[in-house]
Amino acid sequence: MNETRENQRLRDLIDREWVDISIPFNFDGPQPRAFGAEGAVAITLGDTREGSSVNFERYSFAPHCSGTHTECVGHITGERISVRACLGDVLASAVLVSVDCVSDAGEAYAAKVAGDRLITSGALRRAVEAVGIEATKALDDGALIVRTLPNSVEKLTAVYDERSIPPYFTDEAMAYIAELGVRHLLVDLPSIDRISDGGRLSNHRAFWRVAAGSKTVNAETRMNATITELIYVPNDVADGRYLLNLQIASFEADAAPSRPMIVEDLC
């Protein structure tokens, strides 16, 4: 009887409407680009329209630059650490929040430039508290999904560089995320740091607990924590509690293309 109930609960979960919040790697099509990298391209090796018996292509892309990707601490270490080895969760509790970005926050960031748009601890705290008391419980060892406002579909094809600096998190915002115990951080930005910060990556280091200037893990480093960047959450998806299925390509690399899927958490 219990097994039947568990099977039914699993079936109900599978059959519910999951939302894909990834930006696909749209080879040779419209796509976001960051850090001056070339876009993702497909090189045709076989084409059925040209007489080949099959379609097959070689793909050239930088996971960090042209679509949704998930990265691990290996992104900033001398030791080659694989995101495939770090990400062990099949499902995680998640909270989606929308935050306004401000240019005069009274909060710190080492490479801050006047006029930059910032994600502050105050904005995050208000957004999480608006979801409800259960949100803080869900975030402990869970996932925080941050949607920045305004939320235009232009994010699907935006070009991010030094002429178009996207928002980033303040030191205090990262401290609040650490206080919540977030294991998986998902953002609709190309980086949680300023994209031109002199190589400090202070927010990445704070999240993974790697010392400033160091490329070495330590006893406090969060080996199973991940950052997912360049997501897009449609406007018709409400802030609230969700279940997250964070799917990644099985790459032996610091980052891999990913497909985060969310469904409303009814528990």
N, C-alpha and C positions, 0 to 999 in steps of 0.2 A: 504493500500500500504506500509506504513512504517513498519507495523507489518510483512508483507511478507518479506521485506528487512532484518529486524532484524532476522527473522527465518532463512533466507538463510545464513546470516553471522554466526549464531550459527552453522548451519549445516556444513558450510565450515570449521569452527574451529574444530568441532568434527571429521570430515573426514580427516583432515590433519594428517601427520605422527608424532605422539608423540614419544618421546624417553624416555624410562625408565632408570633413572640413579641410581637406587637402587641396592644394593647387597642383595639378598634375604637371609632369615634365612634358610639355607640349612641343615635341621635337619639330623644329622648323616652323612652328606656329607662334601665335601671340603668347608671351610668357614674361614673368618678372625677371629682372636681372639686377645683380648687386655686385659691388666691389670692382666694377669695370670688367668683369668676366664676360666672355662671349656667351651667347645663348646656347641652349641644348640643341644639338643637331643630330640628324639621322643620316647615315651614309649607306646608300642602297647597295646591297650585294646580290640580291635576287628580287625580281619583280614579276608577278604573274601577268601583269598588263603588258610586259615586254617579252613574254615567251618563257619565263622561268616557271618551273613547276611549283615553286613556293615563294613566299615573301620572306626575306630575311635581311636584316640591317645591322650595321654596327653603330652604336650610339656613343656620342661624345658630349660629355656634360660635366659640370662641377656641381656635386650635390648641394653644396652650401649656397649656390647662387641662382638657381633657375627654377625652383619649385619647393614644395614642402619636404623638409628633411629633418631627421632626428639625429642628434649628436651626443657623444659621451665625453667623458673627461679626457679621452685620448686626443681630443681636438686641441688641447693646450699642453700636452706632455711630450717629453722626449721619448718615453716608452710608447711603442705602438700598441694602443689599447682599442679593441674592437667594440663598436656599438652592439653588434650581434651578441657578444659575450656579456655585455653589461645589462641589456634589457631582458628581464626575465618575466615581466608581468604579461599575462594574457588579457586580463581586465583590471581596471583600476577605478576607484571612485574619483569623480572629477567635479569641479565647480567651474562654471563659465561666468565670467564677469565682464562688463563693459566699462571702460574707464575713459574719462576725458583727460587729454594731455594739456599741460600748462607750461608756459614759458618762464614764469617767475614764481618758483615754488618755495624758496628758502630752504631747499634741501641740497645735499652735496653730490658731486661727481667730479672726479679728478680732471677729466678733459672737457668739462662743460664749457659751452660757448654761449654768450648772450643770444637770446632768441631761440635757442633749441627748445623743442617740445619734450616735456619730461613726463614720465609715469611715476607718480609720487606714492609714498607710503600712505598718505592721507586718502588719496583717490582709491587705492587698492582696499584699504581698510573699510571705507564707506561702501564700496561695491560688494565686498564679501559679507559685511554685516547686513546689507540689504537682502541678501539671499536667505539669511536666517542663521540661527544658532547651530543648526545641523551642518552648515557649510564648513565651519572650522573643524568639526570632527571628520568630515569627508576629506579634508585637505591634509590631515595628518597621515603621511605616507601615501598620499594620493596625488591627484593632478590638478593643477591650476591652469585654466585656459583663459587667456587675456585677449579681449577684443578691444582695439583702440578706436576711439571716436574722433572724427566722423568715420563711418565704415562704408566706404565707397567700393564699388566693384572694380574701380581702377587699381585696387591692390592686386588684382589678378595679373596685371601686366605692367606694374610700376617699375621704373628704373631708379634704383637707389645708388647714389654716389655722393661725392662731396658737395655737389650743387643742389642735392635734394636729400638732406639729412632727415631720416625718419626719427620718430620718438625713440627714447630709450629709458631704462630704469635708473632711478637715483640710488645712491648708497642705502638710504633709509628704506626704500622700497624693497631692495634685496634683503635687508635685515628683517623686514616684516615677513617676506616669503620664507626665510629661514625659520622664523618664529613659528610659522604655521606648520612647518614640517613637510613642505611640498617635496615630493620625489620627482615628479614629472612636470616641467614647465613648458607650456605651449603658447606661442605668441604669433601675431600676424605681422611680424617685423622680420627684416633680414638678420637682425642681431639684437640680443638683449643689451649690448653695449653700444656706445656711439660708434658708427661705422668707420669713423676716422678718429681713433683715440690714442695714437702713438704706440699701439701694440700692447697696451696695458691689459685689456680684457678683464678689468677689475670685477665686473658683474659675473662673468663666467667663473672666475676664480672664487668669488664669494659663494656662488651656488654650489660648486663642486668641492669647496674647501681646499683649495690649493693656494699656497702662500704667494703673496705679491712678488712678481718677478721670477718665480720658480717654475720649472718645467718638470717637477718631480712630485709624485703622489706621496702622501704621508698617512699616518695612522688614522687621521680624521677625514681623509678624502672620501667623498660619497661616490663609490664606484658604480652603484646601481641607479644613480640619478641621471636623468636625461633632459635635454633641452630640444624642443621642436620649434623650428622657425618657419616663417613664410606660410602659415596656415591662412585660411579665409573662412570666417564664420558668417553665413548669410544673416541678413537683418531679421528674418522671420524666425530665427532660433532665439528663444528667450534666455536671459540669464537664469541660472539655477543649477540644480544638482543633476549630474549625469553619470552614466557609466562610460568609460573610455576603452576602446579597443585600439591600441596603438600598434599598427602593422608596419613592419619595416622590411625592406629588401635585405636578403641575407648576405650582406657585404662584410668582409673582413677589413673594416676601415673605421675611421673615427666617426664617420657619418654615413647615412644611407637615405635614399628617398623613402618617404613614409606616407602612410595613409591613415591618419587618425579618424576613427569613426566614433560617434557619440549617440547615445540614446538616453532619453529621460529616465532618471532613477526614481522609480515609484515606491521604493522601500521606505 
